[in-house]
Amino acid sequence: MSSGRIESTRLSGWPESLQWLLGIVVIAVFIVTFIVQAFQIPSESMENTLLTGDYLLVDKLHFGADDFLGHLLPYSKVKRCDIVVFHYPLDPRLHFVKRVIGVPGDHIRLINRRVYVNGVPQAETYVHYSRPHDAYRDEFPRLDFLPSGLSGAWWKEMQKLVEDDQLIVPEGNYFVMGDNRDDSSDSRYWGFVPQENIVGRPLVIYWSMRRQEPGDASARDKLTRFIYAMGHLMQITRWDRTLRLVN
């Protein structure tokens, strides 16, 4: 009799356990969908603010949409100097991270690498340079030639938006650049970021990893790199960047 009662108690606990598990799953899905998203820095375009191997949590609630929910919650507008994560306009499957340089209505120009917004030179202490001067990249906008890496569609669109050697940012769009100005595929080369493409802003670097590979150059698949990383976690972690706020 007692054995039957024990078995009955075990079986009766299953619905509660399943309900608890489903609740955790629902909460996790809600957080990933609406609140935060993990993101890895894949390139050097934001050095030295963000490094290759930085793992971020992206705040998806910070920037509000222009809808009913956006009027209820304390959202912020995208501002100049904000770092944003967004769907790459030429391939929305990819996520890019850049810094906002121009907001709708701004007039953008670069003179000898210096950024001017509405005729005012910007003090950009976060900018990193690594290459010699380039006539297109550092004197933007240029309409007199088509450099390598420039989108042809963007070059045609620019011609309609440049006045007095300044690019005018249209409504609902943002002009972005990487902090590593000499090694960044950004709005200079492919155009504006539409408001609806913006996912959120980087909130914190929850982990940062130095670029390390196993000694065997032929064994570089994801599983091998993961096993290597787990075995060398203490050595490859950038402890001075872990849990650092992004600004």
C-alpha positions as CSV (number, residue, x, y, z in Angstrom):
1,M,0.0,0.0,0.0
2,S,2.7,2.5,1.0
3,S,4.6,1.6,-2.2
4,G,1.5,2.5,-4.3
5,R,1.1,5.8,-2.5
6,I,4.7,6.7,-3.2
7,E,4.4,5.9,-6.9
8,S,1.1,7.8,-7.1
9,T,2.9,10.9,-5.5
10,R,5.7,10.7,-8.0
11,L,3.2,10.5,-10.9
12,S,1.2,13.4,-9.6
13,G,4.3,15.6,-9.4
14,W,4.9,15.3,-13.2
15,P,2.4,18.0,-14.2
16,E,3.9,20.5,-11.8
17,S,7.4,19.8,-13.0
18,L,6.4,20.1,-16.6
19,Q,4.6,23.3,-15.9
20,W,7.6,24.7,-14.1
21,L,9.9,23.7,-17.1
22,L,7.5,25.2,-19.7
23,G,7.4,28.4,-17.6
24,I,11.2,28.7,-17.7
25,V,11.2,28.1,-21.5
26,V,8.6,30.7,-22.1
27,I,10.5,33.3,-19.9
28,A,13.7,32.5,-21.8
29,V,12.1,32.9,-25.2
30,F,10.4,36.2,-24.1
31,I,13.8,37.6,-22.9
32,V,15.6,36.6,-26.1
33,T,12.8,37.8,-28.3
34,F,12.0,41.2,-26.6
35,I,14.7,42.1,-24.1
36,V,18.2,41.0,-24.7
37,Q,20.2,39.1,-27.4
38,A,23.7,37.7,-27.4
39,F,26.0,39.0,-30.1
40,Q,29.6,38.2,-31.0
41,I,31.9,40.9,-32.5
42,P,33.2,39.2,-35.7
43,S,35.6,41.9,-37.1
44,E,37.9,44.7,-36.3
45,S,35.6,47.5,-37.5
46,M,34.8,48.9,-34.0
47,E,38.3,48.8,-32.5
48,N,39.3,49.8,-30.0
49,T,35.8,50.2,-28.5
50,L,34.8,46.7,-29.3
51,L,37.3,43.9,-30.1
52,T,37.1,40.8,-32.2
53,G,36.1,38.1,-29.6
54,D,34.0,40.3,-27.5
55,Y,30.6,38.7,-26.6
56,L,27.8,41.2,-26.0
57,L,24.4,41.4,-24.5
58,V,22.3,43.7,-26.7
59,D,19.5,45.7,-25.1
60,K,16.6,45.3,-27.5
61,L,14.2,47.5,-25.4
62,H,16.3,50.7,-25.4
63,F,15.1,52.0,-28.8
64,G,11.4,52.1,-29.3
65,A,9.4,51.5,-32.4
66,D,7.0,54.1,-33.7
67,D,3.9,52.1,-32.7
68,F,1.4,51.7,-29.8
69,L,3.9,49.9,-27.6
70,G,6.5,52.5,-28.3
71,H,4.3,55.2,-26.8
72,L,3.7,53.1,-23.6
73,L,7.3,52.1,-22.7
74,P,10.1,54.5,-21.8
75,Y,12.0,54.1,-25.0
76,S,14.8,56.4,-26.2
77,K,15.4,57.8,-29.7
78,V,18.5,56.8,-31.6
79,K,21.1,59.6,-31.1
80,R,24.4,60.6,-32.6
81,C,27.3,58.6,-31.0
82,D,25.0,55.7,-30.0
83,I,26.5,52.3,-30.8
84,V,23.8,50.2,-32.5
85,V,23.4,46.6,-33.6
86,F,21.3,46.2,-36.8
87,H,20.4,44.0,-39.7
88,Y,22.8,44.7,-42.5
89,P,20.7,46.5,-45.2
90,L,22.3,44.5,-48.1
91,D,21.8,41.1,-46.3
92,P,19.3,41.3,-43.4
93,R,20.4,37.8,-42.2
94,L,23.7,39.4,-41.0
95,H,24.1,41.6,-37.9
96,F,26.4,44.6,-37.9
97,V,27.5,46.9,-35.0
98,K,28.5,50.5,-35.7
99,R,28.3,54.0,-34.2
100,V,25.6,56.4,-35.3
101,I,27.2,59.5,-36.9
102,G,24.1,61.1,-38.5
103,V,20.4,61.1,-37.7
104,P,17.5,62.2,-40.0
105,G,18.1,65.7,-41.4
106,D,21.8,65.8,-40.6
107,H,24.3,67.0,-43.2
108,I,27.4,64.8,-43.1
109,R,30.9,65.5,-44.5
110,L,34.5,64.2,-43.9
111,I,37.4,66.6,-44.4
112,N,40.8,65.0,-44.0
113,R,39.2,62.3,-41.8
114,R,37.5,64.8,-39.6
115,V,33.7,64.4,-39.4
116,Y,31.5,67.4,-39.8
117,V,27.8,67.3,-38.9
118,N,25.8,70.3,-40.0
119,G,29.0,72.2,-40.5
120,V,30.3,71.5,-36.9
121,P,33.5,69.4,-36.5
122,Q,33.0,66.5,-34.1
123,A,35.2,65.5,-31.2
124,E,35.5,61.8,-31.6
125,T,37.9,60.5,-28.9
126,Y,36.9,56.9,-29.7
127,V,38.1,56.9,-33.3
128,H,41.0,54.6,-34.3
129,Y,43.1,55.0,-37.5
130,S,45.5,52.4,-38.9
131,R,46.1,53.2,-42.6
132,P,47.3,56.0,-44.8
133,H,44.9,58.7,-46.1
134,D,42.4,57.6,-48.7
135,A,40.7,60.1,-51.1
136,Y,37.2,58.5,-50.9
137,R,37.2,57.1,-47.3
138,D,38.6,60.2,-45.6
139,E,37.0,62.9,-47.9
140,F,33.5,61.6,-48.0
141,P,31.2,62.1,-49.9
142,R,33.0,61.7,-53.2
143,L,31.1,61.4,-56.4
144,D,33.9,61.7,-59.0
145,F,35.0,58.0,-58.9
146,L,33.8,54.5,-57.9
147,P,36.3,53.0,-55.4
148,S,36.6,49.3,-54.7
149,G,34.0,48.0,-52.2
150,L,31.5,50.7,-53.0
151,S,27.9,49.5,-53.7
152,G,26.9,50.7,-57.2
153,A,23.3,51.3,-56.1
154,W,24.5,53.4,-53.2
155,W,26.8,55.5,-55.5
156,K,23.7,56.3,-57.6
157,E,21.6,57.1,-54.5
158,M,24.3,59.4,-53.1
159,Q,24.2,61.6,-56.2
160,K,20.6,62.6,-55.3
161,L,21.4,63.3,-51.6
162,V,24.6,65.3,-51.8
163,E,24.4,69.1,-51.7
164,D,27.3,71.5,-51.2
165,D,29.6,68.4,-50.7
166,Q,27.4,67.2,-47.8
167,L,25.3,64.1,-47.6
168,I,21.8,64.7,-46.3
169,V,20.4,61.9,-44.1
170,P,16.8,61.2,-45.1
171,E,13.9,60.7,-42.7
172,G,13.8,57.3,-41.1
173,N,17.4,56.5,-41.8
174,Y,20.8,56.7,-40.0
175,F,24.4,57.2,-41.2
176,V,26.8,54.9,-39.3
177,M,30.5,54.3,-39.2
178,G,32.9,52.0,-37.4
179,D,35.3,53.4,-34.8
180,N,38.1,51.8,-36.7
181,R,37.6,54.2,-39.6
182,D,40.2,52.8,-41.9
183,D,38.9,49.2,-41.8
184,S,35.2,49.4,-41.6
185,S,32.5,48.5,-44.1
186,D,29.9,51.1,-43.2
187,S,27.5,53.7,-44.5
188,R,30.2,55.3,-46.7
189,Y,30.2,52.1,-48.8
190,W,26.7,50.7,-48.7
191,G,24.3,53.4,-47.5
192,F,22.0,54.2,-44.6
193,V,20.5,52.0,-41.9
194,P,16.7,52.1,-41.9
195,Q,15.1,52.6,-38.5
196,E,13.4,49.2,-38.7
197,N,16.7,47.5,-39.2
198,I,18.0,48.5,-35.7
199,V,17.9,45.7,-33.2
200,G,19.2,47.5,-30.1
201,R,22.3,48.8,-28.4
202,P,25.2,46.8,-26.9
203,L,24.7,46.8,-23.1
204,V,27.6,44.8,-21.6
205,I,30.5,42.7,-22.7
206,Y,29.7,39.5,-20.8
207,W,32.8,37.7,-22.0
208,S,35.8,38.5,-24.1
209,M,38.1,36.0,-25.8
210,R,41.5,36.4,-27.4
211,R,41.8,34.9,-30.8
212,Q,43.3,31.5,-30.3
213,E,43.4,28.4,-32.5
214,P,44.6,24.8,-31.8
215,G,48.1,24.1,-33.0
216,D,46.9,21.8,-35.7
217,A,46.0,24.1,-38.6
218,S,43.9,21.5,-40.2
219,A,41.6,21.1,-37.2
220,R,39.7,24.4,-37.1
221,D,36.0,23.4,-37.2
222,K,33.7,24.8,-34.7
223,L,33.7,21.8,-32.4
224,T,37.5,21.7,-32.3
225,R,37.6,25.4,-31.5
226,F,34.9,25.0,-28.8
227,I,36.8,22.1,-27.1
228,Y,40.1,24.1,-27.3
229,A,38.4,27.1,-25.8
230,M,36.9,25.2,-22.9
231,G,40.3,23.6,-22.2
232,H,42.1,27.0,-22.2
233,L,39.4,29.2,-20.7
234,M,41.5,30.9,-18.2
235,Q,44.3,31.7,-20.7
236,I,42.2,33.0,-23.5
237,T,39.7,35.1,-21.5
238,R,40.3,38.9,-21.5
239,W,39.5,39.4,-17.9
240,D,39.9,43.2,-18.1
241,R,37.1,43.4,-20.6
242,T,34.7,40.8,-19.1
243,L,31.5,42.4,-17.6
244,R,32.5,45.8,-19.0
245,L,29.7,48.2,-20.0
246,V,29.7,49.4,-23.6
247,N,29.7,53.1,-24.3
